[in-house]
Amino acid sequence: MRKVEVVEYDPAWKKQFEIAASEIRKVLGEGCLTVYHIGSTSVQGMAAKPVIDLMPIVRDIEKIDDFNLELMELGYVAKGENGLAGRRYFEKGGDERTHHVHIYQEGSKEIVRHLAFCSYLQENPHAAEEYSRLKKKLAREYPDNIELYIEGKEFLVLQIEKRSMGEI
């Protein structure tokens, strides 16, 4: 069972991202245009689940399945689209998750959404603090229920997404 743990910001997350991004770039080769650090671990000073979220951008999403075995050798488990059309998703660490990889093809609207969300939190410390407080509270309330933790964040996440996209 996955335990819900939210910890204070760790400067080591940046280095962990850089190492993982380098490994993924080597596997995907020239079809990988860039790799972004997304999610809460990418926001300096923000509390987060200690899971590094990476977002590689590729030329052709359909070719990613060809790399499943090589990524598995790095410890990643392929989950296909995992509920989001046009994405390839990988996890590392099992119940003690350490990395999530969300791969999108260049031009996907999901890229803009993820980057806007992170940028908004980086540029608005009050929003990052509000989100951190909520995550800590939910982790205390639901330490053994990731679904309720995620559900509890949903309203605020949607509000931050709307603000980040200039919708409110």
Secondary structure, 3 states (H helix, E strand, C coil): CCCCCCECCCCHHHHHHHHHHHHHHHHHHHHEEEEEEECHHHCCCCCECCCEEEEEEECCHHHHHHHHHHHHHCCEEECCCCCCCCEEEEEECHHHCCEEEEEEECCCHHHHHHHHHHHHHHHCHHHHHHHHHHHHHHHHHCCCCHHHHHHHHHHHHHHHHHHHCCCC
